[in-house]
């Protein structure tokens, strides 16, 4: 049997997500995630140089506390 292996990690197992991955994961649009993560003390954004990553667990915690966004 030829079993194709990939090095791709499922989104729900990643600790940090790109904006596109976070949008797929959360159902929130990329533009809205960009606005939310632009805030000064955003708890779920991680900047790697100029690259914006979303901390998946912190995003989940943030969304659980929100009534609307």
C-alpha positions in Angstrom: 0.0 0.0 0.0 1.2 3.4 -0.9 0.2 5.8 1.9 0.8 9.4 1.2 2.2 11.3 4.2 2.1 15.0 4.6 3.7 17.3 7.0 0.6 19.5 7.2 -0.7 20.0 10.7 -4.5 20.3 11.1 -5.7 23.8 12.0 -7.2 22.7 15.3 -3.8 21.3 16.4 -1.8 24.5 15.5 -0.9 26.9 18.3 -0.7 29.9 15.9 -2.7 30.6 12.8 -2.4 32.9 9.9 -5.3 35.3 9.3 -6.7 33.0 6.6 -6.5 29.9 8.8 -8.0 31.8 11.7 -10.9 32.9 9.5 -11.6 29.3 8.4 -11.3 28.1 12.0 -13.5 30.7 13.7 -15.9 31.7 10.9 -15.0 35.3 11.3 -13.9 37.2 8.2 -10.2 38.1 7.6 -11.0 41.8 7.6 -12.8 41.7 11.0 -9.9 39.6 12.5 -7.5 42.2 11.2 -9.5 45.0 12.9 -9.7 43.1 16.2 -6.0 42.2 16.2 -5.0 45.8 15.4 -6.1 46.9 18.9 -3.3 47.9 21.2 -3.6 45.2 23.8 -5.1 42.4 21.7 -4.6 39.2 23.7 -4.6 36.9 20.8 -2.2 38.5 18.3 1.5 37.5 17.9 3.7 39.6 15.7 6.7 37.9 14.1 8.3 40.9 12.5 5.6 42.3 10.3 3.8 39.0 10.1 0.6 38.7 12.1 -0.3 35.4 13.7 -3.3 34.5 15.8 -2.9 32.5 19.0 -5.6 29.9 18.6 -6.3 29.2 22.2 -6.3 32.9 23.2 -8.7 33.6 20.3 -11.1 30.8 21.6 -10.9 32.4 25.1 -11.5 35.9 23.7 -14.6 34.7 21.7 -16.1 32.9 24.7 -16.2 36.1 26.6 -17.8 38.2 23.8 -21.5 38.9 23.2 -20.9 40.4 19.8 -17.9 41.5 17.7 
